Amino acid sequence: MPATPFPVPRSLVTSPGGAALDAAVTAETDTAIPAQGYRLRTGPDGVAVRYSDAAGLRYALQTLDQLRASPDYTDVGYDIADHPNIGCRGFLLDVSRDRVPTRATLARWVEILALARFTQLELYTEHTYAFAEHRAVWQDASPLTAADLHWLDGVCAAAGIELVANQNTFGHMERFLAHPEYAPRAENPDGFERGGGHHPPSTLAPTPDNAAFAHGLLAEVTAQVRSRRVNIGADEPFELGTGHSAERVRRDGRGPVYMDHITAVMAPWLAEGYTVEFWADVFLDHPELLDRVPPGAVPVVWQYDGPRHTAEVLAADGAEAGAWSGRGADLHRLRDGFGAAARRLRAAGVPYWVAPGAANWNSVLGRFDNAVENILDAAAAGIEHGAAGFLLTSWGDHGMWDPPPVAFGPAVLGGAVSWCLEANRDLDVAAVLDERVLGDPAGLLGGVLVRLGGVYRHFGVPLLNGSPVARVLFGEPGLPLPELPAADALDRVSAVLAGCRRDLAAADPASADGPVVRRELEHAVALAEFAVDVLAARAAAGPDGPGADTARRLLNRLDPLLAEQRACWLLRARPGGLDDSIRRIDGLRHELLRAAAR
């Protein structure tokens, strides 16, 4: 049977008669082929490659290697033409909340991203780079160092990937502002209220001094990589207008104050010829800013729930929709997907990127169905409306309890559909994971990842930006599980988890990290089973919560689970941040301790 390369090419024709395994390869440039594109022919006369540029040659040879691995290679001739829909295809990995990967883990990610034809890697940092003048902020975080970034820049370059600095500079600065020496930089030192809970300060005041402070952070990180691109973040400045800038915001408006500040942060980099990315959430809320984007600046439009998933939450018309609306989310805009923002930016002549999510965070097992919908929506809107780039994000909210392989499937899909949407829209992700990423001859592990990523739907409780498993284990003020799942829903979840556990035992992955993947997923299943039992206990209990005996049984299971979480974490990540991550489950522990003491 003829081989199908990954990503699936836009044009593939086969004919009888293949090339010898040692057939000579002729290669020549062809300026008529689009950027990063190639034409590959194999047959009795040998192998011929025409390519547009170095990337095109790389991808042609990558495809040729996959064809040669097929037992039918010498019997089948191939004529393949391929090039990308979107030229810049990036992957963002959160290394700040709270999992900082080892070098081996970063190298594994580069391997997967190169397979999926990503051209860019961004490591999202807040406090997890070893800044020379800010030791107090990172000293317990096992941060990335200048040597780490130098090394990774080389690994990426060898794989045809550009390593891009991504350092937040406005919101999400709570790890700095928690220290007394940085507290005066806060927009509001008293913090802020959101979603029914009080939060510590997280946003820098929009001042020239803080713009200079942000420049210093960016300068230190960008100095370690060769890219002439940088992402300054600047998303979710929740407190903006509530403290230091209150008078300016009343006078000039929140949007203009925001844009003035990030323009000041961007200006030195734009002057040096950098392309500067920034998150577009505040920007898109203020249409008056459309004509204020300086040349070289690129708003990145992000959305992490698919339109259908958002529509389900709206249709339920319950506590979940109300909680997110209370946090300022425009659920109707989320339901419309990426298209509306993409059309608006294209009409305004503003270059932009689209950024869907891998849906790994706030889940433990992933939300694979949502990731697929979100990724396809972003790719389709981006291609239709001329997006300059595609950035798939893997965030670490609530301590990144999800094991890294939960994001492997979304990564291979995201790379494939941003390369060629129509050829890869119906990609068999499980098969790609088994054949190309994990090397499982049993063909089980990829299916386990996909099935685990669908567990959240079996609970029958529509949620945004999370799964019932994570809501039970970690909680969040103002964002409770809106209802308890029905007993038959919990039975369905338990059956899926049991089936995945059986397949994990039978899987035999040949990849170097195969045993680690199995152990990580077995532990993720155990955490999900624990969450199911907590939900069952809550359903069986009265208004005072689980009975004492039930709470004690659950508590007896918790410490071994946490010990295994620590062990699995250290297989791929550095120790800094682990204690912070583990503390995310303290709320549930305290609930059970109170119940056990009754």
ZAMARGU-4260 file (C-alpha; in steps of 0.2 Angstrom, whole numbers, plus 5000, padded with zeros to 4 digits):
<rodrens>
0) 5000/5000/5000 | 5007/5017/4995 | 5014/5027/5010 | 5005/5043/5015 | 5018/5056/5022
5) 5015/5067/5036 | 5009/5081/5035 | 4998/5075/5021 | 5004/5084/5005 | 4992/5095/4995
10) 4996/5084/4979 | 5001/5066/4979 | 5001/5055/4963 | 5007/5037/4963 | 5012/5026/4948
15) 5020/5008/4946 | 5038/5007/4948 | 5048/5015/4963 | 5066/5021/4965 | 5080/5010/4972
20) 5084/5014/4991 | 5101/5020/4985 | 5095/5029/4970 | 5104/5046/4967 | 5095/5061/4972
25) 5096/5077/4960 | 5090/5093/4968 | 5088/5110/4960 | 5080/5127/4965 | 5064/5132/4956
30) 5059/5150/4959 | 5041/5146/4952 | 5038/5135/4968 | 5030/5145/4982 | 5040/5149/4998
35) 5045/5133/5008 | 5037/5122/4994 | 5044/5108/4984 | 5041/5095/4971 | 5047/5077/4974
40) 5047/5063/4961 | 5053/5046/4964 | 5053/5031/4951 | 5064/5019/4941 | 5074/5034/4935
45) 5079/5040/4953 | 5074/5054/4964 | 5072/5072/4958 | 5068/5087/4970 | 5064/5104/4965
50) 5063/5117/4979 | 5060/5135/4982 | 5072/5138/4996 | 5081/5130/5011 | 5065/5126/5020
55) 5058/5118/5004 | 5073/5107/5002 | 5072/5102/5021 | 5053/5097/5019 | 5056/5088/5003
60) 5070/5077/5011 | 5059/5075/5026 | 5045/5068/5015 | 5058/5057/5006 | 5064/5049/5022
65) 5046/5045/5026 | 5043/5037/5009 | 5059/5027/5010 | 5053/5019/5027 | 5038/5011/5018
70) 5041/4993/5013 | 5033/4997/4996 | 5045/5011/4992 | 5054/5002/4978 | 5038/4997/4970
75) 5028/5013/4970 | 5033/5029/4961 | 5028/5046/4969 | 5025/5063/4962 | 5022/5075/4977
80) 5019/5094/4976 | 5018/5104/4992 | 5019/5121/5000 | 5011/5129/5015 | 4995/5139/5017
85) 5003/5150/5031 | 5021/5155/5030 | 5024/5157/5049 | 5019/5143/5060 | 5023/5144/5078
90) 5021/5134/5094 | 5021/5143/5111 | 5025/5133/5127 | 5022/5140/5144 | 5037/5138/5155
95) 5031/5149/5169 | 5016/5141/5177 | 5025/5131/5185 | 5034/5118/5174 | 5051/5123/5168
100) 5056/5109/5156 | 5073/5100/5156 | 5084/5102/5141 | 5079/5084/5136 | 5061/5089/5136
105) 5064/5104/5126 | 5074/5094/5113 | 5059/5082/5112 | 5048/5096/5108 | 5059/5103/5095
110) 5059/5085/5087 | 5040/5085/5087 | 5038/5103/5080 | 5051/5099/5066 | 5040/5084/5061
115) 5025/5095/5061 | 5033/5108/5051 | 5032/5122/5063 | 5044/5136/5059 | 5044/5145/5076
120) 5045/5141/5095 | 5041/5153/5108 | 5044/5149/5127 | 5032/5160/5137 | 5041/5167/5152
125) 5036/5178/5166 | 5049/5175/5180 | 5057/5159/5174 | 5072/5166/5166 | 5088/5170/5176
130) 5088/5189/5174 | 5105/5196/5181 | 5097/5209/5192 | 5081/5200/5198 | 5087/5185/5207
135) 5073/5187/5221 | 5060/5183/5207 | 5067/5167/5200 | 5078/5160/5213 | 5066/5146/5218
140) 5060/5143/5200 | 5074/5133/5192 | 5074/5145/5178 | 5081/5144/5160 | 5098/5152/5159
145) 5107/5161/5145 | 5117/5145/5142 | 5100/5136/5140 | 5094/5148/5127 | 5110/5148/5118
150) 5109/5129/5117 | 5091/5128/5112 | 5093/5142/5099 | 5106/5130/5091 | 5095/5115/5092
155) 5080/5125/5084 | 5091/5132/5070 | 5097/5114/5066 | 5079/5109/5064 | 5074/5124/5054
160) 5065/5132/5068 | 5067/5150/5074 | 5068/5152/5093 | 5058/5168/5098 | 5059/5177/5114
165) 5042/5178/5123 | 5042/5189/5139 | 5027/5196/5147 | 5029/5215/5150 | 5012/5222/5156
170) 4999/5210/5164 | 5003/5193/5172 | 5018/5201/5182 | 5012/5195/5199 | 5028/5185/5202
175) 5038/5201/5201 | 5025/5212/5210 | 5024/5199/5225 | 5041/5205/5231 | 5042/5221/5241
180) 5056/5229/5229 | 5044/5228/5214 | 5028/5232/5222 | 5029/5250/5219 | 5028/5246/5200
185) 5010/5239/5202 | 4995/5248/5194 | 4986/5244/5210 | 4996/5237/5225 | 4980/5232/5233
190) 4976/5219/5219 | 4960/5217/5211 | 4943/5208/5211 | 4938/5196/5197 | 4926/5182/5196
195) 4920/5184/5214 | 4938/5183/5221 | 4952/5194/5226 | 4968/5193/5217 | 4986/5200/5221
200) 4993/5214/5209 | 4997/5207/5192 | 4998/5223/5181 | 5012/5235/5179 | 5007/5254/5180
205) 5008/5261/5162 | 5023/5273/5166 | 5039/5277/5156 | 5049/5269/5170 | 5040/5253/5168
210) 5042/5253/5149 | 5060/5255/5152 | 5059/5241/5165 | 5051/5230/5152 | 5064/5234/5139
215) 5077/5228/5151 | 5069/5211/5153 | 5066/5209/5134 | 5084/5215/5131 | 5091/5201/5142
220) 5081/5187/5134 | 5083/5193/5116 | 5101/5194/5118 | 5102/5175/5119 | 5093/5171/5103
225) 5096/5175/5084 | 5078/5179/5080 | 5074/5197/5075 | 5056/5194/5081 | 5050/5196/5099
230) 5033/5194/5108 | 5030/5206/5122 | 5014/5198/5128 | 5004/5213/5136 | 4988/5203/5138
235) 4975/5204/5152 | 4981/5219/5161 | 4966/5217/5173 | 4969/5231/5185 | 4973/5244/5171
240) 4963/5260/5176 | 4960/5255/5194 | 4975/5263/5202 | 4990/5273/5196 | 4982/5276/5179
245) 4964/5279/5184 | 4964/5297/5180 | 4971/5295/5163 | 4959/5281/5159 | 4945/5292/5164
250) 4951/5306/5153 | 4958/5297/5138 | 4950/5280/5139 | 4957/5263/5143 | 4961/5258/5125
255) 4972/5273/5121 | 4981/5272/5138 | 4985/5254/5135 | 4990/5257/5117 | 5001/5272/5122
260) 5010/5260/5134 | 5013/5245/5123 | 5019/5257/5109 | 5032/5264/5121 | 5037/5246/5125
265) 5038/5241/5107 | 5046/5257/5100 | 5065/5253/5103 | 5063/5236/5096 | 5054/5242/5080
270) 5067/5255/5078 | 5080/5241/5078 | 5070/5232/5064 | 5062/5219/5075 | 5045/5212/5072
275) 5035/5214/5088 | 5020/5202/5092 | 5008/5207/5106 | 4992/5199/5112 | 4976/5207/5104
280) 4963/5205/5118 | 4963/5223/5124 | 4967/5229/5106 | 4951/5221/5099 | 4940/5228/5112
285) 4944/5246/5106 | 4941/5248/5087 | 4948/5266/5088 | 4965/5258/5090 | 4965/5249/5073
290) 4974/5264/5064 | 4987/5265/5078 | 4997/5249/5075 | 5015/5254/5071 | 5024/5246/5056
295) 5032/5230/5061 | 5020/5227/5076 | 5008/5212/5074 | 4993/5209/5085 | 4990/5190/5089
300) 4972/5186/5090 | 4969/5172/5103 | 4954/5161/5108 | 4955/5144/5116 | 4937/5138/5116
305) 4929/5132/5099 | 4913/5140/5093 | 4903/5124/5096 | 4909/5122/5113 | 4905/5140/5117
310) 4888/5138/5110 | 4884/5123/5121 | 4889/5134/5137 | 4877/5148/5130 | 4863/5136/5127
315) 4864/5129/5144 | 4861/5147/5150 | 4867/5143/5167 | 4881/5147/5180 | 4895/5144/5169
320) 4890/5157/5156 | 4886/5169/5170 | 4903/5166/5178 | 4913/5170/5162 | 4902/5185/5158
325) 4905/5191/5175 | 4924/5190/5171 | 4922/5201/5156 | 4922/5187/5143 | 4911/5191/5127
330) 4904/5173/5125 | 4895/5178/5109 | 4911/5184/5101 | 4919/5168/5106 | 4905/5158/5098
335) 4908/5167/5082 | 4926/5160/5082 | 4941/5169/5074 | 4932/5174/5058 | 4925/5191/5064
340) 4942/5198/5071 | 4951/5191/5056 | 4939/5200/5044 | 4941/5216/5054 | 4960/5216/5054
345) 4961/5212/5036 | 4949/5226/5031 | 4960/5238/5041 | 4976/5232/5033 | 4983/5227/5049
350) 4995/5211/5048 | 4990/5199/5062 | 4992/5181/5068 | 4979/5169/5074 | 4982/5159/5090
355) 4972/5144/5095 | 4976/5133/5110 | 4981/5115/5113 | 4968/5114/5126 | 4980/5104/5138
360) 4978/5116/5153 | 4965/5116/5166 | 4961/5098/5161 | 4974/5085/5167 | 4969/5074/5152
365) 4967/5087/5139 | 4951/5093/5129 | 4956/5086/5112 | 4939/5088/5104 | 4940/5106/5109
370) 4957/5108/5103 | 4953/5101/5086 | 4938/5113/5083 | 4948/5128/5089 | 4963/5124/5078
375) 4953/5121/5063 | 4943/5137/5066 | 4959/5147/5068 | 4967/5139/5052 | 4952/5142/5041
380) 4949/5160/5047 | 4968/5164/5045 | 4969/5156/5028 | 4953/5164/5021 | 4957/5182/5028
385) 4976/5182/5025 | 4984/5180/5043 | 5002/5182/5043 | 5005/5168/5055 | 4998/5154/5066
390) 5003/5152/5084 | 4997/5136/5093 | 4998/5139/5112 | 5001/5127/5126 | 4998/5136/5142
395) 5001/5130/5160 | 4986/5138/5170 | 4984/5131/5188 | 5001/5123/5189 | 5002/5113/5173
400) 4996/5096/5180 | 4993/5090/5163 | 5008/5078/5157 | 5017/5085/5141 | 5010/5071/5129
405) 4993/5078/5131 | 4998/5092/5120 | 5007/5081/5107 | 4991/5077/5097 | 4986/5095/5096
410) 5004/5100/5091 | 5004/5088/5076 | 4987/5093/5070 | 4991/5112/5072 | 5007/5110/5062
415) 4998/5100/5049 | 4983/5111/5046 | 4993/5127/5046 | 5004/5119/5033 | 4989/5113/5022
420) 4972/5113/5029 | 4962/5104/5016 | 4974/5089/5015 | 4975/5088/5034 | 4958/5093/5040
425) 4953/5075/5043 | 4970/5069/5049 | 4970/5053/5059 | 4980/5061/5074 | 4980/5044/5084
430) 4989/5035/5069 | 5001/5049/5067 | 5005/5049/5085 | 5008/5030/5085 | 5018/5029/5069
435) 5028/5046/5069 | 5029/5052/5087 | 5028/5037/5099 | 5032/5022/5088 | 5019/5011/5096
440) 5017/4995/5084 | 5002/4990/5094 | 4993/5006/5088 | 4986/5009/5105 | 4995/5024/5113
445) 4989/5037/5101 | 4971/5031/5103 | 4973/5033/5122 | 4978/5051/5120 | 4963/5055/5109
450) 4951/5046/5120 | 4957/5053/5136 | 4956/5070/5128 | 4937/5067/5125 | 4933/5062/5143
455) 4928/5079/5148 | 4913/5078/5137 | 4906/5062/5145 | 4903/5072/5161 | 4889/5081/5152
460) 4893/5097/5160 | 4898/5110/5147 | 4913/5121/5153 | 4924/5134/5145 | 4943/5134/5147
465) 4943/5118/5158 | 4937/5101/5162 | 4927/5094/5176 | 4942/5084/5182 | 4952/5100/5184
470) 4938/5110/5192 | 4936/5096/5205 | 4954/5094/5209 | 4960/5113/5209 | 4944/5124/5210
475) 4945/5142/5208 | 4935/5156/5217 | 4920/5162/5208 | 4921/5147/5195 | 4914/5132/5203
480) 4908/5117/5194 | 4890/5123/5189 | 4882/5106/5192 | 4886/5089/5198 | 4887/5076/5184
485) 4873/5063/5184 | 4878/5045/5190 | 4877/5037/5173 | 4889/5051/5166 | 4901/5046/5180
490) 4899/5028/5175 | 4903/5032/5157 | 4919/5042/5162 | 4924/5027/5173 | 4922/5015/5159
495) 4932/5026/5147 | 4946/5028/5160 | 4946/5009/5163 | 4948/5005/5144 | 4962/5018/5143
500) 4971/5010/5157 | 4970/4993/5149 | 4977/5000/5132 | 4991/5008/5141 | 4996/4992/5149
505) 4997/4984/5131 | 5005/4998/5122 | 5023/4996/5118 | 5030/5013/5112 | 5048/5013/5104
510) 5051/5032/5106 | 5064/5036/5119 | 5051/5044/5130 | 5039/5030/5128 | 5040/5022/5145
515) 5038/5040/5152 | 5023/5043/5142 | 5015/5027/5148 | 5019/5032/5166 | 5013/5050/5164
520) 4996/5044/5157 | 4993/5030/5169 | 4995/5043/5183 | 4984/5056/5174 | 4971/5042/5173
525) 4973/5039/5192 | 4970/5058/5195 | 4954/5058/5184 | 4948/5042/5193 | 4951/5051/5210
530) 4941/5066/5203 | 4926/5055/5198 | 4926/5047/5216 | 4926/5065/5224 | 4911/5069/5213
535) 4902/5053/5217 | 4905/5057/5236 | 4898/5075/5234 | 4883/5068/5225 | 4879/5055/5238
540) 4882/5067/5252 | 4870/5080/5260 | 4872/5099/5261 | 4887/5096/5273 | 4898/5087/5261
545) 4905/5069/5261 | 4904/5059/5276 | 4919/5057/5287 | 4922/5039/5282 | 4922/5043/5264
550) 4933/5058/5266 | 4946/5048/5276 | 4946/5035/5262 | 4949/5049/5249 | 4962/5057/5259
555) 4972/5040/5261 | 4973/5040/5242 | 4978/5058/5240 | 4996/5057/5247 | 5001/5043/5235
560) 4994/5052/5220 | 5004/5068/5225 | 5020/5058/5227 | 5018/5050/5210 | 5014/5068/5203
565) 5030/5074/5210 | 5039/5059/5202 | 5032/5061/5185 | 5035/5080/5185 | 5054/5077/5188
570) 5055/5065/5173 | 5053/5080/5161 | 5054/5096/5172 | 5065/5105/5184 | 5061/5105/5202
575) 5057/5123/5204 | 5039/5127/5203 | 5034/5109/5208 | 5029/5114/5226 | 5019/5129/5219
580) 5010/5117/5207 | 5006/5104/5221 | 4999/5118/5232 | 4985/5120/5219 | 4976/5105/5226
585) 4976/5111/5244 | 4958/5118/5243 | 4952/5100/5240 | 4963/5093/5253 | 4956/5105/5266
590) 4938/5101/5261 | 4942/5083/5264 | 4950/5086/5280 | 4936/5096/5287 | 4924/5082/5282
595) 4935/5069/5289 | 4935/5078/5306 | 4916/5078/5308
</rodrens>
